[in-house]
Amino acid sequence: MRPFLLLGITFLMTPTSLWADDGSGTISGTIGETQVNVSIWTEQSDFYGDGNSGGVSIMTRPVARDDGLRALAIGFEGSDFAKGALTSFEISIGDVAAESRSEYFADLDQDLQVVITRGEKRGDSLFLAGTVRGTLIWRQLMPVSERKEDPSRQLPVELAFDVVVANEL
């Protein structure tokens, strides 16, 4: 199982009462037709590497429950963020309306447009900014025996992030 998929499943199963109300930075833009501006979940967002290469995990609290959107997760790895040398990039948003655990998801295979505009490491913190644009596809995660995707259920996203994440140590 890919690490980001496992991370996303774990995140979707975490009780919302444990989520922090404030974070260090925000993710803003549009998800479908919903305008969002949400703080990151600092305790669950981190990085490893030198600030321009390695891996990053950014998570939020629920985005817009009334619009059917749970938490947002962005994860990526690469060898040179500033030059767009990403080996992986995934974004997911939990789906409130589904009876089983499900999400909208996309990775680089779905033609996401990703631009990292800042990746600056200072001490144990990474100051990171960028944008992501693309279309997420709905998928059912649980029960595992019934996993499936529904390409007819799509969710366009156009987001900017400006965050500070701590080293995973």
N, C-alpha and C positions, 0 to 999 in steps of 0.2 A: 504494500500500500504506500502511495506517495506521502511524504511527510506533511505536505500542506493539506492533503485530503484528511489525514488523521487529525491534524490540528483543527481543521474546519468542523469536523464531526464533533470533536471534543468541545469546541467553542459553542456549537449549537445546543449542546446538552447541558451547558452550565446555567444554573439558576440565575435569573436576572437580579435577584436580591444581592448578589455578590459583586455587582458591577459598580465601579467607581463613577461618581458624578462628574468629575473633572479630569482632564488629561493635559498633556503637554503638547498642544497643537490640535489642529482641526482637519477634517476632510469636508469639503463643501462642493456644491454643484448640483447636478440633477441626476435622479435615478427614476427612470420612466418619466413621468410628468411631475414628480415630487421634488421640490427644492429642499436640499438638506444642508445643514451646517452642524456637524457633530464633533464633539471632542473625542480624542482617542482614549482607550482604556489603557492607562499607563502601565498597570501591573501585568498586562498580557501583551504588551508591545515591546519588542527588543530587537537587537541585531547582534551579529558576530562578524568579525573581519576588521579591516582597516579603515572603514568609512567610505571607500570607493569600490570595494569588492567584498564579497562575502554573502551574507543573507540578512534579510529584514522581514520582520513580522509586525504588522500594524493591525490593531483591532479596535472596535468601538463598542459602545453600548448600543441598545436598539436605536435604529435610525428614525423610523416613523411607523410605530405600531398601527396607528389609525389608517395608514395607507398600505398595511400589510407587510411592512419591511422590518425585519429583526436586525440583528447586528451585522456589521460590515467587516470583512477581513481582507486584507491585502498582504500577500507574501511574495517575495522575489529573491532571486539569487543571481549573481553575475560576477564578472571579472573586472569590469570597468563601467560603473554606473554612469559616469559623466559622458561616456561615449556611446551609451545605449547597448553595451555588450551584456545583455541579460540572458542567462541560460534558462531561466524560468520566471514566470510572472503569473500569479493567480489572484483572482478577485471573486469573492462570494458575498451574497446577501441572503440571510435567512428569510424564509417565506412563512409569514404568520398564518395564512389562510389554510395551508395544507394540514390534513389530518395526521400525516406521518412527518417525520423529520425530512425537510426538503430545503432547497436553496436555489438561487439563481447563481450561475457560475460561468466563468470564462477564464481561459489561459491564453498563452501566445498562439496556440493552435486555432483560436477563434479570431485571429486578426485584431487583437487589442492594439491600440496605438498608445504607447507608453513613452513618456519623456521624463527623465530625471534631470531637474534643473539645478539641484544642490545636493551634495552629499559631503558634509564636512564633519569630521570627527574632532571633538574637543574633550579630552580626558576620557571618561567612560560614556560619553553621550554622542549620539549621531544626530546632527541637524540635517533634515532631509526634506526636500520639496520636489514636487513633480505633478504630472497630470496623467490621467488614464481615460481613454475614450474607447467605447466598443459596445457590443451587445452580449448580454449574459443569457444563458439558456437554462431553463428550469430542469432540475433533476431531483428525484426522490432518493434519499439516502438510507432510510430505515423503513421497514426491516431490510437487512442486508440481502436477504434472499429475493427481495422484490425491487432492487435498485433499477432505476430506469431514467431515461431522459425524455423530454418532450420538446423537440425543437420548435414546435408551433407556439410555445410559451416563451416569449423573449422579453428582455428588459434592457433598454438602452441606458448606458451610463456615460456621463461626462463629468469627471471629478478632478479636483485639485487637492493636493495634500501638502501641508506644511507642518511638520511634526518634529519632535525631539524624542528619541527613543534611547533607552539605556542599554549598555552591553549586557548580554545574557548571563554573565557570570554571577 
